[in-house]
Amino acid sequence: MSRIVVFTDLDDTLFQTAEKCRTWSAPANWTPAALDGAGQPRSFQVPAQRALLELLRDCPLIPVTGRNRAALERVIYPKFTHYRIVSHGGMVYDPDGNVCADWLAWVAPQARAGATELTALTTALAARLAPDYPDVCVRLVEDAGLPMYVSLKLPASVAAPSIEEWRALAPSSDWYPHVNGNNMALLPPYVRKATAVAWVIARERRLHEDICFVALGDSDSDLGFMHLCDFAAIPRHAQIRATWPC
């Protein structure tokens, strides 16, 4: 196995929606990369992203994504054969595609204990936001049968709440309010990308002391796991360029 392992965010890092692709290149250069729930192309790659994946073709790619397992399976390219970190770090799958038993033993009791609060929060947010944002989509994201986090999506034409407004909706200060454009999420304390990546890094280092970890990401919620790796790279239009100048 390659001694270089890449932890990578997906949306807005390895591919993005058609609207966001226009900031990169002309439509003739786009390649479908992920499908929507109806099986239609939803996200696309531009030449620079395909070139990066070609450069990394011999390296294990570990997705670190807000997508749950079902949404990850709608990704056309790249395909993942190593660990998979999904639901903003809430769940970890092994190279065989099974939930990692040790991880499940850690996260499941917390997720079950928080299920009532997550369900109530989802219902309350939908009712609270509907008058001002009639097209809002608020849902509880689950993975492996466990509640993970609350997702909120607004149409691109609607101005999203500020990070301060979104943070004020969190039940307590140890919840993380993720905001990237019109995609938002409220993450309970046990759902963190950095926590899951640290767990996988520890397992990999026990097997290969000389391993090198590289991180790819675009948003503020990626910073935690990117700082754990030996090297990091961000795309041209990354949200974190405002907080991590380069």
C-alpha positions in Angstrom: 0.0 0.0 0.0 1.1 3.6 -0.7 2.7 5.2 2.3 0.7 8.3 1.5 -2.9 8.3 2.6 -5.3 11.1 1.7 -8.2 12.3 3.9 -10.5 14.3 1.6 -13.7 16.3 1.9 -15.9 15.8 -1.1 -18.4 18.5 -1.9 -16.7 21.7 -3.0 -13.3 20.0 -2.8 -13.3 17.1 -5.3 -16.5 18.2 -7.1 -19.3 20.8 -6.8 -22.7 21.7 -8.2 -23.1 23.2 -11.7 -23.6 26.7 -10.2 -20.3 26.5 -8.5 -18.5 24.9 -11.5 -19.0 28.1 -13.4 -16.4 29.8 -11.2 -13.9 27.2 -12.5 -14.4 26.6 -16.2 -16.9 26.3 -19.1 -19.6 23.6 -19.0 -18.0 21.7 -21.9 -15.2 20.7 -19.5 -17.3 19.4 -16.7 -17.6 15.6 -15.9 -20.5 14.2 -13.8 -19.1 13.2 -10.3 -22.2 12.5 -8.1 -25.9 11.9 -8.6 -28.9 13.2 -6.8 -31.5 11.1 -5.1 -33.3 10.6 -8.4 -30.2 9.3 -10.1 -29.5 12.5 -12.1 -26.1 14.2 -12.3 -25.9 16.7 -9.4 -22.2 17.4 -8.9 -19.4 17.8 -11.4 -15.7 17.8 -11.7 -13.6 20.4 -13.6 -10.2 19.5 -15.3 -8.2 20.7 -12.3 -10.0 18.3 -10.0 -9.6 15.4 -12.4 -5.9 16.2 -12.7 -5.5 16.1 -8.9 -7.2 12.8 -8.6 -5.0 11.4 -11.4 -2.0 12.6 -9.3 -3.3 10.7 -6.3 -4.5 7.6 -8.2 -2.1 5.3 -6.3 -2.9 6.7 -2.8 -5.8 5.4 -0.6 -8.5 8.1 -0.5 -10.5 8.3 2.7 -13.6 10.5 2.3 -14.3 12.8 5.2 -17.7 14.1 4.3 -21.0 15.4 5.6 -22.7 12.9 3.3 -24.1 9.9 5.0 -23.5 6.4 3.6 -26.4 6.5 1.3 -25.4 9.8 -0.2 -21.7 8.7 -0.5 -22.8 5.8 -2.6 -24.2 8.3 -5.2 -20.7 9.5 -5.9 -19.6 8.3 -9.3 -15.9 9.2 -9.1 -13.8 8.7 -7.3 -14.7 5.3 -5.8 -13.5 4.6 -2.3 -12.0 1.3 -1.1 -10.3 2.3 2.2 -11.9 3.7 5.3 -15.0 5.9 4.8 -15.7 8.7 7.3 -19.2 10.0 6.8 -22.0 12.1 8.4 -19.5 14.9 9.4 -17.4 12.3 11.3 -20.3 10.6 13.0 -19.7 7.2 11.4 -16.7 5.3 10.2 -16.8 2.4 7.8 -13.9 -0.1 7.3 -12.3 -1.0 3.9 -14.8 -3.9 3.5 -17.7 -1.4 3.8 -18.7 -2.5 7.3 -19.2 -0.1 10.3 -16.0 -0.2 12.4 -17.1 -2.1 15.5 -14.8 -0.2 17.8 -16.1 3.1 16.5 -19.7 2.0 16.8 -19.2 0.9 20.4 -18.1 4.5 21.1 -20.6 6.5 19.1 -23.8 4.4 19.4 -24.5 5.0 23.1 -24.1 8.8 22.6 -26.3 8.8 19.5 -29.0 6.8 21.2 -28.9 9.1 24.2 -29.2 12.1 22.0 -31.9 10.8 19.7 -34.8 12.5 21.4 -33.1 15.9 21.5 -32.1 15.6 17.8 -35.6 14.7 16.8 -37.2 17.5 18.8 -34.6 20.0 17.5 -35.3 19.0 13.9 -39.1 19.6 14.3 -38.6 22.8 16.2 -36.2 24.3 13.6 -38.5 23.4 10.7 -41.4 25.2 12.5 -39.3 28.2 13.5 -37.7 28.8 10.1 -40.6 28.0 7.8 -42.3 31.5 8.1 -39.1 33.3 7.0 -37.7 30.6 4.7 -40.7 28.8 3.1 -38.5 26.6 0.9 -36.2 25.5 3.7 -35.4 21.7 4.0 -34.7 20.6 7.6 -34.0 17.0 8.2 -32.4 14.6 10.7 -29.5 12.8 9.0 -29.1 9.2 10.1 -26.3 6.6 9.4 -26.2 2.9 10.3 -29.6 3.4 11.9 -28.4 6.1 14.3 -29.3 9.8 14.4 -26.2 11.9 13.5 -27.0 15.6 13.0 -29.6 18.2 11.8 -29.2 19.3 8.2 -30.6 22.6 6.8 -30.6 23.5 3.1 -31.9 26.7 1.5 -32.3 27.5 -2.2 -29.3 29.3 -3.6 -31.5 32.4 -4.3 -32.2 32.9 -0.6 -29.9 34.7 1.8 -28.8 32.2 4.4 -28.8 33.0 8.2 -25.5 34.3 9.5 -23.2 32.0 11.4 -24.2 34.0 14.6 -27.9 33.3 13.9 -27.2 29.7 13.2 -25.1 29.3 16.3 -27.9 30.8 18.4 -30.1 27.8 17.3 -27.8 25.3 18.8 -29.0 23.6 22.0 -25.7 24.3 23.9 -22.2 25.7 23.3 -20.7 22.2 22.7 -22.7 21.8 19.5 -20.9 22.8 16.3 -22.8 25.0 13.8 -21.5 24.2 10.3 -22.3 26.9 7.7 -21.0 26.7 4.1 -23.1 28.9 1.8 -26.7 27.7 1.9 -25.8 24.3 3.4 -25.9 24.2 7.2 -25.8 21.6 9.9 -26.0 21.5 13.7 -23.6 18.8 15.0 -23.8 17.3 18.4 -20.6 17.0 20.4 -19.9 13.4 19.3 -20.0 14.2 15.6 -16.8 15.8 14.5 -14.6 15.1 11.4 -11.4 15.6 13.5 -12.4 13.0 16.0 -13.0 10.4 13.4 -9.8 11.2 11.4 -7.7 11.1 14.6 -9.1 7.6 15.3 -8.3 6.3 11.8 -4.8 7.9 12.0 -4.0 6.1 15.2 -5.0 2.8 13.7 -3.0 3.4 10.6 0.1 4.5 12.5 0.1 1.3 14.5 0.5 -0.5 11.2 2.9 1.9 9.4 5.0 4.2 11.4 6.4 5.9 8.3 3.0 6.7 6.8 2.3 10.2 5.5 -1.2 11.8 5.8 -2.4 14.5 3.4 -5.6 16.4 3.9 -7.9 18.1 1.3 -10.7 20.3 2.3 -12.5 23.6 1.7 -14.7 24.6 4.7 -14.2 25.7 8.2 -15.4 22.3 9.5 -12.5 20.7 7.7 -9.8 22.6 9.5 -9.8 20.4 12.5 -8.9 17.2 10.6 -6.6 19.0 8.2 -4.4 20.2 11.1 -4.0 16.6 12.1 -2.3 15.6 8.8 1.3 16.1 7.7 0.3 18.2 4.7 -2.8 20.0 3.6 -4.2 21.5 0.4 -7.3 23.5 -0.4 -9.2 24.4 -3.6 -9.1 27.8 -5.2 -12.6 28.9 -4.0 -12.4 27.4 -0.5 -14.3 28.9 2.4 -11.3 28.6 4.6 -9.2 30.9 2.6 -10.7 33.6 4.7 -9.5 32.0 7.9 -6.4 30.2 6.8 -4.7 32.6 4.3 -2.5 31.1 1.7 
